[in-house]
Amino acid sequence: LPMMKWVMQHLTVVDMLYIVMSLVAFGAMGFDKRRSVKKGWRISEGTLMGLAALGGALGTVVGMIVFRHKIRKPLFYLGAPLVYLLHRAIIMPGLVRLLIER
């Protein structure tokens, strides 16, 4: 419980949203990689990038590196880092400001 208390004191709702979405995106990259090796049903590239666009870009980038997945596709090796930078520079500060002004 001390960890939960620290989290509640130091992280905003926006921080928690980005953490959860990054974990989901990371997991999706790992799942899709495993399915690609086993030639099974796959997660679409649109869904993977959608997760990145909804706040999971950091998890997508880390998943690309850890699982060596989608690293040759420009949509991912250019798109996911750009989405991450967009979120960090524009969207996150705006969401934080919006929540603080309420």
N, C-alpha and C positions, 0 to 999 in steps of 0.2 A: 503493500500500500504506500510506502514512502515514495516509490517511483511514480505512482499514479498522482500523488500530490504534487510532485515536482513537475510532471507533465502538465497538469492543470494550471499551475502557476506560471509556466514559462512558454507554453505553446498556445498560439491562437487557433481558432477554428480553421482558419485558412491553412496554417501549418499542418494541422491534423489531416485536412482534406488532401493536401499534397503528399503526405506520407502514405496515407491509405491508397491513393491512386497510384503512387509509384510502386508500392508493393503488389498491387493487382497487375500493373503493366509488366513488372519484372516476372511475376508468376506466369503471365500469359506468354511472354517470350520463351520462358523455359518449357512450358507445356507445348507450345507450337514447335519448338526445336525437337523435343522428344517425339512428337507426332511425325515430324518430317523424316526423322531417321527410321521410324517404324512404318513409314508410308501409310499413315492413318489419316483420319479426318483432321483438317487443319483449321486454324483461326485465320480469317481473311486479313490481308494487309490493311484494308480499310479499318477493320476493327482494332488492329494493333495500333495504327496511327491515331485512331479515335481515342483510344485510352491515353495516348501521349498528349493529345490536344485537350483532354479533360483534366489534365494535371499530372499525368503519369509519365511525362517526358523523361525525367531523371531515371525512373525505373526502366524505361524502354532502352535508354542509352546504356545503362549498367547491364541490363539483360543482353544487349547486343554483344557487349564485351565478354561477359562471363560465359555465355552460351555459344559465342561465335556464331550468332544467328542474324541474318539479314545484313551482314556487314559489307556485302558487295552491291547492295541495292541503294542507289542514290536517294530514293525517297526516304530511306532510313538513315544512312550515314550523313546525309545533309539535313534532312527534314527534322528528325528527332532532336538533334542539338539546337537547331533554329527554333523549334517550338519551345524547348527548355529556356533558351535565352529570351524569347518573347514573353514567356510567363514571368521570368525573374525580373525583367526590366519594366514591363508594362502592367500585366494583369495582377500579379501578386500585390504590388504596392497599391494599386487601385482598390482591390478587395479589402486590404487592411485598412486603408483610409475610410472606405465606406463603413466598415464595422466600427471603427473608432468614433466616427461622427454620429453614429446612432445614439 
